[in-house]
Structure formats: C-alpha cells, structure tokens
Amino acid sequence: MKKNYFTREVKVGIMAIVAIFVLYFGLNFLKGISIFTPVSYYYGSYENLGGLVPSTPVYVKGYKVGQVEKISYDFSKQKSFVIKISVSKDIKLPKGAKMELYDEGIMGGKAVQLVYAPITPTQAMYEPGDTIESKVGLGLMAQLSGDLVPKIESISLQADSLIRSVRVLVENKDLTKSLSSIEHTTANLAVSSSQLKKMMNNEVPRILSDVNVVTSDFKLISGNLKKIDYAATFASVNHTISNLSLITDKINNSEGTLGMLLNNKDLYINLSNTAASSDKLLIDLQKNPKRYVHFSLFGSKTK
C-alpha cells in the first residue's frame, strides 16, 4: 500500500506558509520595500523627529533610494531617537555625508534625505551599520517665514506710515476748506453749464443768422467790387498823382504866382510890412475916427 504524504494537514500548512509569504510580500510592496533588492543599513540620532514614522522614504537629491526601517528611543539621552534606514546597496555614502530630516510638503509629514558633495576617488566611505551625522533642515513654512516675515514687517511699517499720513491729511482743516471750495466751484460750473446750454439754444442761432446776413452783404460787396474797372481807376489816380507832382515841381521852381509867393523872401517881407502898416492904420482909425471922417447935418467946415 502506497503511503500518501500530502495529507490534509500538510496541504493546510503549505497554504498557510504561502499566505504568510504573500501577506509579507504584499505589505512590503505597499510600503515600497523590494524584498529582493539588497540594501545597506545606516543609523542616525535626533532630539526630535517631528512626526517621522517607519517606512518614510529616504531621498538623495529628490530620488528615493530607501526608507526608514525602524525608530528606537531612549528618553534618558539628549538625542532620544535613533532611526535605522535602509539604502540600496549600490548607493555609497562618503564621509561627511549628512542625514537630514526635513518637511516633505506643505501639509506636513517628515522625510529623510542624504546630503553630500560629489564623491572623489580618494574619499573614504561609510560602512554599512555606521552612524551618519544627522541634522534637521528648515521646514517649508520656516523657510517661507524666514523670507516673508521681514518683508511683511517692512510692508506693515510702510502701511502704518501711510495710514498715519492719510489720517493727518483727512483731519487737516485745509482739506475740508479745499473740499468746500471744490464743491462751490462744482456748483458754479453747473450754473455756468446751464447758462451756456441756454445760450447755445437761444443766442447762438441768432448770432449765426446775423453772421449769415453779414456774409451775404460781403458777398454783395464782393460782387460790386468785381464790377469796378480797376485799370481805369488806377490810370486816373496815376494821372492825378502826375499832375500833383508837376504842380509841386512848379511851386518849388518859383513858377506861377503861388510859387513866387512861397519862394520869394522879399515879397514875404513886403507883405508882412504892409500887414503891419494896415494894422497900425486900423488901430489909429479906431482911436481917432474924427481925424479921418467928418460928418455934419449943416455941412462941414474945412480946417
């Protein structure tokens, strides 16, 4: 009789082992752990983790190279927490590298990154199991606060100064007077605008009508001016000017009575003397009329 090795109990045991393996593999897969990838373990110590939990990613320049495997604590020490990280075995950490704890996002959450300078050929390396120097980086909000708070304070001071200036300006009596003056000016402008509108409706049409009448008169005058014989007129004027020039020349040359009268000095002296003698005669005649005139009803007597 052949013995059956695959009894019910064996089958159940095999299924349980497979289930445990699948569960372990699934959980590690969900955590981002590849159980088939060789890793190296390193340690770091911190005073405060800020919410760091196992399975948190470990980055190098933003690229995930491992995760936090375990967190141990001993509150009797200053650096109470020791974290164990797993890093891909092909990642070599040079001496001087630092394990930095930083904020992963605005919503919170911590992550670990390994910070180090480019590796030189002669540089010494950390061995798996070594403790790496640790530090805590400034969180995103802390960085924002460090950059923005001074600017916000400066803006606040400027805003406060501006508010004070506006308050002084508003409480100034001269501003009230200026506003009253502007209000009065606005009222005057409204009245002027009303009067201008009235004038545009009433006076301007009449003025335009008068302008049309004047334009018509100018048009009539222009028509009459076109009818004038300018050539004959200018010829007559030229002839008159020529005659005046001839007469002026004759007067200047002592030709004719008027020329001799104007240019003969002796004649002027004689006429002046004659006028003076006539003046004396008239004065003597007024004073002594009887010397020159005798009048009697019975005749005159000769002396």
PASEBA-1860 file (N, C-alpha, C; in nm, 3 decimals):
! residues 303
1> MKKNYFTR> 0.086/-0.119/0.000/0.000/0.000/0.000/0.090/0.125/0.000 ~ 0.060/0.215/-0.093/0.141/0.336/-0.108/0.098/0.438/-0.006 ~ 0.201/0.500/0.062/0.171/0.597/0.167/0.148/0.735/0.105 ~ 0.044/0.808/0.146/0.010/0.941/0.093/0.072/1.048/0.184 ~ 0.170/1.124/0.126/0.237/1.228/0.205/0.160/1.360/0.207 ~ 0.077/1.386/0.111/0.003/1.513/0.101/-0.133/1.497/0.168 ~ -0.123/1.488/0.297/-0.247/1.478/0.373/-0.310/1.616/0.386 ~ -0.427/1.617/0.442/-0.499/1.742/0.460/-0.419/1.840/0.546
9> EVKVGIMA> -0.354/1.791/0.648/-0.278/1.878/0.737/-0.160/1.942/0.665 ~ -0.093/1.862/0.578/0.022/1.916/0.502/-0.024/2.024/0.407 ~ -0.135/1.999/0.340/-0.187/2.099/0.246/-0.225/2.228/0.318 ~ -0.285/2.216/0.433/-0.321/2.336/0.510/-0.196/2.411/0.551 ~ -0.093/2.339/0.595/0.032/2.404/0.634/0.098/2.477/0.519 ~ 0.100/2.410/0.401/0.160/2.476/0.282/0.083/2.602/0.247 ~ -0.049/2.594/0.251/-0.131/2.711/0.217/-0.108/2.823/0.318 ~ -0.088/2.785/0.445/-0.064/2.889/0.548/0.070/2.957/0.524
17> IVAIFVLY> 0.173/2.878/0.489/0.304/2.936/0.461/0.299/3.030/0.341 ~ 0.230/2.985/0.236/0.216/3.070/0.115/0.141/3.197/0.148 ~ 0.038/3.185/0.228/-0.042/3.303/0.264/0.042/3.402/0.344 ~ 0.123/3.348/0.437/0.209/3.436/0.517/0.311/3.507/0.428 ~ 0.369/3.432/0.332/0.466/3.492/0.241/0.401/3.600/0.153 ~ 0.285/3.567/0.102/0.214/3.666/0.019/0.179/3.789/0.100 ~ 0.133/3.770/0.224/0.100/3.884/0.309/0.222/3.969/0.337 ~ 0.335/3.902/0.369/0.458/3.976/0.397/0.505/4.051/0.273
25> FGLNFLKG> 0.505/3.984/0.160/0.547/4.047/0.036/0.454/4.162/-0.002 ~ 0.324/4.139/0.018/0.227/4.244/-0.016/0.243/4.367/0.071 ~ 0.262/4.344/0.202/0.278/4.458/0.291/0.404/4.537/0.258 ~ 0.513/4.465/0.232/0.637/4.534/0.197/0.625/4.605/0.061 ~ 0.551/4.544/-0.028/0.530/4.608/-0.158/0.452/4.737/-0.142 ~ 0.347/4.733/-0.058/0.269/4.853/-0.033/0.352/4.961/0.036 ~ 0.449/4.917/0.118/0.537/5.013/0.184/0.646/5.065/0.092 ~ 0.659/5.008/-0.025/0.764/5.048/-0.116/0.892/4.973/-0.096
33> ISIFTPVS> 0.888/4.858/-0.027/1.007/4.780/0.001/1.014/4.664/-0.098 ~ 1.128/4.655/-0.163/1.151/4.540/-0.251/1.237/4.440/-0.174 ~ 1.177/4.324/-0.138/1.248/4.227/-0.055/1.357/4.155/-0.132 ~ 1.357/4.173/-0.263/1.458/4.106/-0.344/1.575/4.197/-0.377 ~ 1.572/4.324/-0.333/1.680/4.419/-0.360/1.771/4.424/-0.240 ~ 1.902/4.405/-0.259/1.994/4.411/-0.144/2.008/4.554/-0.094 ~ 2.013/4.569/0.037/2.020/4.703/0.096/2.130/4.707/0.200 ~ 2.169/4.830/0.236/2.263/4.855/0.345/2.192/4.939/0.449
41> YYYGSYEN> 2.230/4.917/0.576/2.162/4.986/0.685/2.257/5.088/0.749 ~ 2.199/5.206/0.780/2.274/5.313/0.846/2.185/5.368/0.958 ~ 2.252/5.443/1.049/2.180/5.492/1.166/2.202/5.644/1.179 ~ 2.104/5.704/1.245/2.115/5.847/1.278/2.038/5.876/1.404 ~ 2.078/5.981/1.477/2.013/6.013/1.605/1.963/6.157/1.601 ~ 1.845/6.178/1.668/1.779/6.309/1.667/1.720/6.338/1.805 ~ 1.709/6.466/1.837/1.640/6.507/1.960/1.490/6.502/1.941 ~ 1.444/6.541/1.820/1.300/6.547/1.794/1.277/6.503/1.649
49> LGGLVPST> 1.181/6.411/1.631/1.156/6.358/1.496/1.050/6.438/1.421 ~ 0.971/6.516/1.492/0.869/6.598/1.425/0.764/6.518/1.352 ~ 0.737/6.394/1.397/0.632/6.314/1.334/0.683/6.212/1.235 ~ 0.814/6.188/1.231/0.870/6.087/1.141/0.822/5.948/1.184 ~ 0.785/5.864/1.087/0.736/5.730/1.115/0.813/5.630/1.029 ~ 0.814/5.502/1.070/0.877/5.399/0.986/0.813/5.394/0.847 ~ 0.888/5.345/0.753/0.852/5.335/0.611/0.852/5.469/0.540 ~ 0.898/5.575/0.612/0.911/5.706/0.547/1.023/5.698/0.443
57> PVYVKGYK> 1.006/5.756/0.324/1.108/5.746/0.219/1.237/5.816/0.257 ~ 1.348/5.767/0.199/1.479/5.829/0.211/1.521/5.870/0.070 ~ 1.561/5.997/0.053/1.592/6.051/-0.078/1.737/6.094/-0.087 ~ 1.788/6.092/-0.210/1.914/6.156/-0.245/1.885/6.246/-0.364 ~ 1.891/6.378/-0.341/1.861/6.477/-0.446/1.722/6.455/-0.505 ~ 1.627/6.421/-0.417/1.489/6.404/-0.461/1.456/6.267/-0.517 ~ 1.554/6.178/-0.524/1.531/6.043/-0.577/1.527/5.944/-0.460 ~ 1.423/5.861/-0.458/1.407/5.767/-0.348/1.508/5.654/-0.360
65> VGQVEKIS> 1.587/5.637/-0.253/1.690/5.533/-0.253/1.669/5.434/-0.138 ~ 1.571/5.457/-0.053/1.548/5.366/0.059/1.435/5.416/0.146 ~ 1.429/5.370/0.269/1.323/5.411/0.359/1.368/5.394/0.504 ~ 1.289/5.448/0.594/1.315/5.433/0.738/1.263/5.296/0.781 ~ 1.353/5.216/0.834/1.316/5.081/0.873/1.265/5.073/1.017 ~ 1.330/5.145/1.109/1.295/5.128/1.250/1.330/5.257/1.325 ~ 1.250/5.287/1.426/1.276/5.403/1.512/1.285/5.353/1.656 ~ 1.398/5.377/1.721/1.417/5.341/1.863/1.430/5.468/1.944
73> YDFSKQKS> 1.394/5.461/2.069/1.402/5.580/2.152/1.453/5.546/2.291 ~ 1.521/5.643/2.349/1.572/5.634/2.486/1.570/5.776/2.541 ~ 1.465/5.806/2.621/1.443/5.943/2.666/1.540/5.987/2.776 ~ 1.626/5.898/2.816/1.727/5.938/2.915/1.844/6.011/2.848 ~ 1.853/6.006/2.718/1.958/6.072/2.643/1.906/6.202/2.581 ~ 2.002/6.293/2.549/1.963/6.419/2.485/1.906/6.391/2.347 ~ 1.979/6.311/2.268/1.926/6.268/2.140/1.853/6.138/2.163 ~ 1.723/6.151/2.187/1.645/6.038/2.236/1.612/5.936/2.129
81> FVIKISVS> 1.616/5.976/2.001/1.568/5.887/1.896/1.683/5.842/1.807 ~ 1.682/5.714/1.776/1.776/5.655/1.682/1.694/5.592/1.570 ~ 1.721/5.633/1.448/1.647/5.578/1.335/1.740/5.491/1.253 ~ 1.682/5.385/1.201/1.755/5.292/1.115/1.697/5.303/0.975 ~ 1.785/5.332/0.880/1.739/5.346/0.742/1.804/5.239/0.656 ~ 1.730/5.198/0.553/1.784/5.104/0.455/1.804/5.179/0.325 ~ 1.921/5.159/0.265/1.957/5.227/0.141/2.004/5.120/0.043 ~ 1.970/5.138/-0.083/2.015/5.042/-0.185/2.166/5.022/-0.176
89> KDIKLPKG> 2.207/4.897/-0.195/2.346/4.862/-0.172/2.441/4.931/-0.269 ~ 2.390/4.974/-0.384/2.476/5.040/-0.481/2.497/5.188/-0.449 ~ 2.430/5.240/-0.345/2.449/5.379/-0.303/2.563/5.383/-0.203 ~ 2.669/5.451/-0.236/2.784/5.466/-0.148/2.779/5.604/-0.084 ~ 2.794/5.608/0.048/2.788/5.733/0.122/2.928/5.773/0.165 ~ 2.979/5.887/0.120/3.114/5.930/0.158/3.114/5.988/0.298 ~ 3.231/5.991/0.357/3.248/6.056/0.487/3.213/6.204/0.471 ~ 3.140/6.255/0.567/3.094/6.394/0.558/2.950/6.406/0.514
97> AKMELYDE> 2.893/6.294/0.465/2.751/6.297/0.429/2.666/6.316/0.554 ~ 2.549/6.378/0.536/2.461/6.405/0.650/2.323/6.352/0.621 ~ 2.260/6.303/0.729/2.122/6.256/0.721/2.032/6.369/0.770 ~ 1.957/6.429/0.678/1.878/6.549/0.708/1.730/6.514/0.718 ~ 1.670/6.561/0.824/1.526/6.546/0.847/1.459/6.676/0.803 ~ 1.363/6.668/0.711/1.303/6.791/0.657/1.154/6.768/0.632 ~ 1.083/6.878/0.610/0.940/6.872/0.579/0.922/6.827/0.435 ~ 0.835/6.727/0.415/0.815/6.674/0.280/0.715/6.756/0.200
105> GIMGGKAV> 0.627/6.828/0.266/0.529/6.906/0.193/0.465/7.010/0.282 ~ 0.378/7.093/0.220/0.310/7.199/0.295/0.215/7.141/0.398 ~ 0.153/7.028/0.364/0.053/6.968/0.452/0.117/6.896/0.571 ~ 0.248/6.894/0.579/0.313/6.827/0.691/0.376/6.697/0.647 ~ 0.431/6.624/0.742/0.497/6.499/0.711/0.646/6.521/0.698 ~ 0.722/6.427/0.753/0.867/6.436/0.752/0.925/6.332/0.657 ~ 1.041/6.363/0.606/1.115/6.269/0.523/1.263/6.286/0.553 ~ 1.340/6.189/0.504/1.485/6.190/0.528/1.554/6.199/0.393
113> QLVYAPIT> 1.657/6.284/0.387/1.739/6.290/0.267/1.886/6.286/0.307 ~ 1.965/6.224/0.221/2.108/6.214/0.241/2.176/6.322/0.158 ~ 2.250/6.408/0.227/2.312/6.523/0.163/2.462/6.505/0.168 ~ 2.524/6.512/0.049/2.671/6.504/0.045/2.721/6.564/-0.086 ~ 2.847/6.601/-0.084/2.910/6.661/-0.201/2.949/6.552/-0.298 ~ 2.985/6.588/-0.423/3.031/6.486/-0.519/3.149/6.405/-0.463 ~ 3.148/6.278/-0.490/3.247/6.186/-0.435/3.376/6.192/-0.518 ~ 3.486/6.200/-0.447/3.618/6.194/-0.513/3.673/6.052/-0.503
121> PTQAMYEP> 3.765/6.013/-0.591/3.818/5.874/-0.589/3.888/5.838/-0.460 ~ 3.948/5.935/-0.393/4.025/5.904/-0.272/3.945/5.924/-0.143 ~ 3.819/5.954/-0.156/3.738/5.986/-0.038/3.696/5.858/0.034 ~ 3.701/5.862/0.167/3.660/5.747/0.248/3.508/5.736/0.251 ~ 3.460/5.612/0.267/3.317/5.585/0.263/3.268/5.532/0.398 ~ 3.138/5.556/0.424/3.074/5.494/0.539/3.055/5.345/0.511 ~ 3.070/5.268/0.616/3.043/5.125/0.607/2.901/5.098/0.654 ~ 2.835/4.998/0.596/2.700/4.964/0.645/2.701/4.941/0.795
129> GDTIESKV> 2.603/4.997/0.864/2.594/4.989/1.008/2.652/5.109/1.078 ~ 2.719/5.202/1.008/2.775/5.321/1.070/2.664/5.421/1.103 ~ 2.696/5.507/1.198/2.603/5.615/1.234/2.644/5.741/1.156 ~ 2.550/5.797/1.082/2.576/5.915/0.998/2.539/6.039/1.077 ~ 2.617/6.144/1.057/2.586/6.271/1.123/2.449/6.319/1.077 ~ 2.368/6.359/1.173/2.230/6.398/1.143/2.209/6.547/1.167 ~ 2.112/6.602/1.098/2.073/6.742/1.118/1.927/6.757/1.080 ~ 1.869/6.866/1.126/1.728/6.897/1.097/1.725/7.018/1.006
137> GLGLMAQL> 1.670/7.000/0.888/1.660/7.111/0.792/1.542/7.201/0.825 ~ 1.549/7.323/0.775/1.439/7.415/0.793/1.318/7.366/0.714 ~ 1.204/7.367/0.781/1.083/7.327/0.713/1.040/7.431/0.610 ~ 0.947/7.389/0.526/0.899/7.480/0.421/0.837/7.605/0.481 ~ 0.757/7.588/0.584/0.694/7.704/0.648/0.798/7.791/0.716 ~ 0.901/7.727/0.773/1.007/7.806/0.837/1.083/7.887/0.733 ~ 1.110/7.825/0.616/1.178/7.897/0.510/1.092/8.014/0.461 ~ 0.963/7.984/0.443/0.873/8.092/0.400/0.868/8.202/0.503
145> SGDLVPKI> 0.864/8.163/0.631/0.860/8.263/0.737/0.987/8.346/0.738 ~ 1.103/8.276/0.722/1.229/8.349/0.721/1.240/8.447/0.606 ~ 1.181/8.411/0.492/1.188/8.500/0.375/1.081/8.608/0.378 ~ 0.961/8.570/0.425/0.848/8.662/0.413/0.830/8.753/0.532 ~ 0.863/8.703/0.653/0.836/8.784/0.773/0.904/8.920/0.768 ~ 1.037/8.927/0.732/1.098/9.061/0.725/1.029/9.152/0.623 ~ 0.991/9.094/0.509/0.922/9.174/0.407/0.786/9.219/0.457 ~ 0.716/9.126/0.525/0.584/9.162/0.578/0.597/9.271/0.684
153> ESISLQAD> 0.700/9.260/0.769/0.721/9.365/0.869/0.750/9.499/0.803 ~ 0.833/9.497/0.697/0.863/9.622/0.627/0.737/9.680/0.564 ~ 0.657/9.593/0.500/0.533/9.640/0.438/0.439/9.693/0.546 ~ 0.436/9.626/0.663/0.349/9.671/0.772/0.389/9.810/0.820 ~ 0.521/9.832/0.834/0.568/9.965/0.877/0.531/10.071/0.774 ~ 0.550/10.039/0.646/0.515/10.135/0.541/0.365/10.162/0.539 ~ 0.286/10.054/0.557/0.141/10.073/0.559/0.098/10.158/0.678 ~ 0.162/10.135/0.794/0.131/10.215/0.912/0.165/10.361/0.888
161> SLIRSVRV> 0.281/10.386/0.826/0.320/10.524/0.796/0.222/10.588/0.698 ~ 0.179/10.508/0.598/0.083/10.560/0.500/-0.050/10.593/0.566 ~ -0.095/10.505/0.656/-0.222/10.528/0.725/-0.213/10.654/0.811 ~ -0.098/10.672/0.879/-0.080/10.792/0.960/-0.086/10.918/0.874 ~ -0.019/10.911/0.758/-0.018/11.027/0.668/-0.159/11.057/0.617 ~ -0.232/10.951/0.582/-0.370/10.971/0.534/-0.457/11.028/0.644 ~ -0.435/10.981/0.765/-0.516/11.031/0.878/-0.488/11.179/0.902 ~ -0.359/11.216/0.899/-0.324/11.358/0.917/-0.386/11.442/0.807
169> LVENKDLT> -0.382/11.388/0.683/-0.437/11.462/0.570/-0.588/11.478/0.584 ~ -0.655/11.369/0.628/-0.801/11.375/0.640/-0.843/11.471/0.750 ~ -0.767/11.472/0.862/-0.803/11.557/0.974/-0.758/11.701/0.956 ~ -0.690/11.731/0.851/-0.643/11.868/0.826/-0.760/11.957/0.787 ~ -0.770/12.075/0.851/-0.879/12.168/0.823/-0.870/12.225/0.682 ~ -0.746/12.237/0.633/-0.730/12.291/0.497/-0.795/12.200/0.394 ~ -0.792/12.067/0.421/-0.857/11.975/0.328/-1.007/11.998/0.326 ~ -1.066/12.021/0.444/-1.209/12.049/0.450/-1.242/12.175/0.372
177> KSLSSIEH> -1.159/12.279/0.390/-1.181/12.402/0.315/-1.167/12.377/0.165 ~ -1.068/12.298/0.128/-1.048/12.269/-0.013/-1.167/12.194/-0.072 ~ -1.219/12.098/0.006/-1.336/12.023/-0.041/-1.457/12.115/-0.055 ~ -1.474/12.207/0.041/-1.584/12.303/0.032/-1.568/12.391/-0.090 ~ -1.443/12.436/-0.113/-1.416/12.519/-0.230/-1.444/12.444/-0.359 ~ -1.404/12.316/-0.362/-1.430/12.235/-0.482/-1.579/12.217/-0.502 ~ -1.652/12.196/-0.391/-1.798/12.181/-0.402/-1.861/12.309/-0.456 ~ -1.813/12.425/-0.404/-1.866/12.553/-0.451/-1.832/12.574/-0.599
185> TTANLAVS> -1.708/12.538/-0.636/-1.669/12.552/-0.776/-1.753/12.462/-0.866 ~ -1.781/12.342/-0.818/-1.863/12.249/-0.896/-2.003/12.305/-0.916 ~ -2.059/12.366/-0.809/-2.191/12.427/-0.822/-2.189/12.540/-0.924 ~ -2.084/12.623/-0.919/-2.071/12.733/-1.016/-2.059/12.680/-1.157 ~ -1.982/12.572/-1.172/-1.968/12.512/-1.305/-2.102/12.459/-1.355 ~ -2.183/12.404/-1.263/-2.314/12.355/-1.303/-2.401/12.470/-1.352 ~ -2.396/12.585/-1.279/-2.474/12.703/-1.321/-2.424/12.754/-1.455 ~ -2.291/12.763/-1.467/-2.233/12.811/-1.593/-2.269/12.720/-1.709
193> SSQLKKMM> -2.268/12.589/-1.682/-2.305/12.494/-1.786/-2.449/12.512/-1.828 ~ -2.537/12.538/-1.729/-2.678/12.561/-1.761/-2.694/12.688/-1.846 ~ -2.621/12.794/-1.805/-2.630/12.919/-1.881/-2.573/12.902/-2.021 ~ -2.463/12.827/-2.032/-2.404/12.804/-2.163/-2.499/12.724/-2.252 ~ -2.566/12.626/-2.192/-2.662/12.548/-2.269/-2.777/12.636/-2.317 ~ -2.823/12.726/-2.228/-2.931/12.816/-2.266/-2.886/12.908/-2.379 ~ -2.760/12.958/-2.368/-2.709/13.048/-2.472/-2.696/12.972/-2.605 ~ -2.649/12.847/-2.597/-2.635/12.769/-2.720/-2.770/12.745/-2.786
201> NNEVPRIL> -2.875/12.733/-2.705/-3.007/12.707/-2.761/-3.074/12.834/-2.813 ~ -3.045/12.950/-2.750/-3.116/13.073/-2.783/-3.031/13.174/-2.860 ~ -2.912/13.205/-2.808/-2.830/13.313/-2.863/-2.753/13.269/-2.987 ~ -2.695/13.150/-2.983/-2.610/13.108/-3.094/-2.686/13.102/-3.226 ~ -2.810/13.050/-3.231/-2.881/13.053/-3.360/-2.899/13.195/-3.414 ~ -2.929/13.291/-3.325/-2.946/13.430/-3.370/-2.814/13.486/-3.421 ~ -2.705/13.456/-3.348/-2.573/13.503/-3.393/-2.538/13.444/-3.528 ~ -2.567/13.316/-3.546/-2.540/13.253/-3.674/-2.623/13.315/-3.785
209> SDVNVVTS> -2.747/13.352/-3.751/-2.831/13.420/-3.850/-2.771/13.554/-3.891 ~ -2.724/13.633/-3.789/-2.659/13.761/-3.820/-2.533/13.741/-3.903 ~ -2.458/13.635/-3.870/-2.337/13.606/-3.948/-2.372/13.574/-4.091 ~ -2.482/13.503/-4.110/-2.526/13.473/-4.246/-2.562/13.600/-4.322 ~ -2.628/13.694/-4.251/-2.664/13.822/-4.315/-2.538/13.899/-4.355 ~ -2.442/13.906/-4.259/-2.316/13.976/-4.288/-2.243/13.910/-4.405 ~ -2.244/13.777/-4.405/-2.179/13.705/-4.515/-2.246/13.738/-4.648 ~ -2.378/13.747/-4.645/-2.449/13.783/-4.769/-2.411/13.922/-4.815
217> DFKLISGN> -2.400/14.019/-4.717/-2.360/14.156/-4.753/-2.219/14.158/-4.812 ~ -2.129/14.082/-4.748/-1.992/14.076/-4.801/-1.992/14.017/-4.943 ~ -2.079/13.923/-4.964/-2.088/13.861/-5.096/-2.135/13.963/-5.199 ~ -2.236/14.047/-5.158/-2.286/14.151/-5.249/-2.179/14.254/-5.278 ~ -2.107/14.297/-5.170/-1.999/14.394/-5.188/-1.891/14.338/-5.278 ~ -1.860/14.211/-5.259/-1.759/14.148/-5.343/-1.801/14.146/-5.488 ~ -1.933/14.123/-5.512/-1.982/14.126/-5.649/-1.969/14.264/-5.711 ~ -2.000/14.367/-5.628/-1.987/14.504/-5.680/-1.842/14.541/-5.708
225> LKKIDYAA> -1.753/14.495/-5.619/-1.610/14.524/-5.640/-1.558/14.460/-5.768 ~ -1.614/14.346/-5.803/-1.572/14.281/-5.927/-1.609/14.364/-6.050 ~ -1.718/14.446/-6.036/-1.763/14.525/-6.150/-1.680/14.652/-6.170 ~ -1.600/14.691/-6.072/-1.521/14.814/-6.083/-1.409/14.793/-6.183 ~ -1.389/14.901/-6.268/-1.279/14.898/-6.364/-1.154/14.949/-6.294 ~ -1.080/14.854/-6.235/-0.962/14.891/-6.157/-0.854/14.952/-6.245 ~ -0.845/14.910/-6.370/-0.741/14.963/-6.459/-0.762/15.112/-6.483 ~ -0.890/15.151/-6.515/-0.919/15.293/-6.539/-0.901/15.374/-6.413
233> TFASVNHT> -0.941/15.315/-6.300/-0.928/15.387/-6.173/-0.782/15.413/-6.141 ~ -0.700/15.311/-6.155/-0.557/15.329/-6.128/-0.493/15.425/-6.227 ~ -0.542/15.422/-6.352/-0.489/15.517/-6.451/-0.522/15.659/-6.412 ~ -0.647/15.681/-6.364/-0.688/15.815/-6.321/-0.607/15.860/-6.200 ~ -0.586/15.767/-6.108/-0.507/15.801/-5.989/-0.364/15.836/-6.028 ~ -0.309/15.758/-6.118/-0.172/15.787/-6.164/-0.164/15.924/-6.231 ~ -0.269/15.957/-6.311/-0.272/16.088/-6.378/-0.279/16.201/-6.277 ~ -0.363/16.183/-6.175/-0.376/16.285/-6.070/-0.245/16.302/-5.995
241> ISNLSLIT> -0.181/16.189/-5.964/-0.052/16.197/-5.895/0.051/16.268/-5.981 ~ 0.048/16.241/-6.111/0.143/16.308/-6.202/0.121/16.458/-6.201 ~ -0.009/16.500/-6.205/-0.041/16.643/-6.203/0.005/16.708/-6.073 ~ -0.020/16.638/-5.962/0.023/16.692/-5.833/0.175/16.706/-5.829 ~ 0.244/16.610/-5.887/0.389/16.616/-5.890/0.437/16.733/-5.975 ~ 0.366/16.758/-6.090/0.402/16.870/-6.176/0.381/17.003/-6.107 ~ 0.266/17.016/-6.037/0.236/17.140/-5.965/0.339/17.163/-5.855 ~ 0.375/17.054/-5.783/0.474/17.066/-5.677/0.608/17.112/-5.732
249> DKINNSEG> 0.645/17.057/-5.847/0.771/17.097/-5.909/0.769/17.244/-5.948 ~ 0.655/17.291/-6.001/0.643/17.431/-6.042/0.651/17.523/-5.920 ~ 0.585/17.482/-5.812/0.589/17.565/-5.691/0.731/17.573/-5.639 ~ 0.801/17.457/-5.639/0.940/17.457/-5.590/1.033/17.538/-5.680 ~ 0.999/17.545/-5.808/1.082/17.619/-5.904/1.041/17.765/-5.916 ~ 0.949/17.815/-5.829/0.903/17.957/-5.828/0.833/17.994/-5.957 ~ 0.766/17.898/-6.018/0.688/17.927/-6.138/0.545/17.955/-6.098 ~ 0.485/18.063/-6.152/0.349/18.098/-6.119/0.343/18.183/-5.992
257> TLGMLLNN> 0.224/18.232/-5.966/0.202/18.323/-5.852/0.228/18.253/-5.721 ~ 0.172/18.131/-5.706/0.188/18.060/-5.579/0.334/18.025/-5.554 ~ 0.406/17.985/-5.661/0.548/17.953/-5.646/0.629/18.075/-5.607 ~ 0.601/18.188/-5.671/0.674/18.309/-5.637/0.642/18.354/-5.496 ~ 0.514/18.339/-5.455/0.473/18.380/-5.321/0.544/18.296/-5.215 ~ 0.561/18.166/-5.243/0.622/18.078/-5.146/0.774/18.088/-5.144 ~ 0.834/18.118/-5.255/0.980/18.112/-5.265/1.047/18.250/-5.263 ~ 0.972/18.361/-5.281/1.031/18.496/-5.285/1.029/18.555/-5.144
265> KDLYINLS> 1.145/18.571/-5.085/1.156/18.622/-4.947/1.120/18.770/-4.940 ~ 1.159/18.846/-5.043/1.129/18.992/-5.042/0.980/19.015/-5.046 ~ 0.911/18.937/-5.126/0.766/18.953/-5.134/0.702/18.924/-5.000 ~ 0.755/18.822/-4.932/0.703/18.789/-4.799/0.725/18.903/-4.701 ~ 0.846/18.969/-4.709/0.876/19.082/-4.619/0.786/19.199/-4.648 ~ 0.762/19.230/-4.778/0.675/19.342/-4.817/0.534/19.319/-4.769 ~ 0.486/19.196/-4.790/0.350/19.165/-4.745/0.340/19.177/-4.594 ~ 0.446/19.135/-4.523/0.446/19.145/-4.378/0.445/19.291/-4.334
273> NTAASSDK> 0.526/19.376/-4.400/0.528/19.519/-4.366/0.395/19.584/-4.395 ~ 0.336/19.548/-4.510/0.204/19.604/-4.547/0.100/19.565/-4.444 ~ 0.103/19.442/-4.401/0.007/19.397/-4.300/0.027/19.472/-4.171 ~ 0.153/19.494/-4.133/0.181/19.568/-4.009/0.131/19.712/-4.020 ~ 0.152/19.780/-4.137/0.106/19.919/-4.158/-0.045/19.925/-4.154 ~ -0.110/19.828/-4.216/-0.256/19.824/-4.215/-0.307/19.808/-4.074 ~ -0.239/19.728/-3.997/-0.280/19.706/-3.857/-0.269/19.835/-3.779 ~ -0.158/19.910/-3.797/-0.140/20.039/-3.729/-0.247/20.138/-3.771
281> LLIDLQKN> -0.279/20.139/-3.902/-0.381/20.232/-3.953/-0.516/20.203/-3.891 ~ -0.553/20.077/-3.882/-0.682/20.042/-3.823/-0.688/20.078/-3.676 ~ -0.575/20.060/-3.606/-0.573/20.096/-3.464/-0.589/20.247/-3.447 ~ -0.521/20.327/-3.530/-0.531/20.473/-3.522/-0.670/20.519/-3.562 ~ -0.731/20.447/-3.659/-0.865/20.481/-3.702/-0.966/20.458/-3.591 ~ -0.946/20.352/-3.514/-1.036/20.325/-3.401/-1.020/20.430/-3.292 ~ -0.897/20.476/-3.270/-0.873/20.574/-3.164/-0.911/20.717/-3.206 ~ -0.887/20.753/-3.328/-0.911/20.891/-3.377/-0.992/20.886/-3.505
289> PKRYVHFS> -1.120/20.854/-3.491/-1.201/20.846/-3.614/-1.225/20.984/-3.675 ~ -1.229/21.085/-3.588/-1.258/21.219/-3.643/-1.146/21.271/-3.731 ~ -1.031/21.215/-3.710/-0.918/21.257/-3.794/-0.939/21.217/-3.939 ~ -1.019/21.114/-3.960/-1.035/21.063/-4.096/-1.176/21.084/-4.149 ~ -1.279/21.096/-4.063/-1.417/21.107/-4.110/-1.480/21.231/-4.044 ~ -1.548/21.322/-4.121/-1.619/21.442/-4.074/-1.762/21.432/-4.119 ~ -1.855/21.447/-4.025/-1.997/21.433/-4.059/-2.076/21.542/-3.986 ~ -2.159/21.616/-4.060/-2.236/21.724/-4.002/-2.366/21.738/-4.077
297> LFGSKTK> -2.473/21.777/-4.002/-2.605/21.795/-4.067/-2.607/21.924/-4.150 ~ -2.525/22.024/-4.111/-2.526/22.153/-4.180/-2.405/22.175/-4.269 ~ -2.330/22.065/-4.291/-2.214/22.080/-4.377/-2.088/22.081/-4.297 ~ -1.985/22.063/-4.357/-1.859/22.053/-4.289/-1.779/22.176/-4.304 ~ -1.692/22.195/-4.205/-1.608/22.312/-4.207/-1.467/22.268/-4.224 ~ -1.405/22.326/-4.330/-1.270/22.286/-4.359/-1.176/22.358/-4.269 ~ -1.094/22.270/-4.204/-0.987/22.327/-4.120/-0.864/22.344/-4.200
END
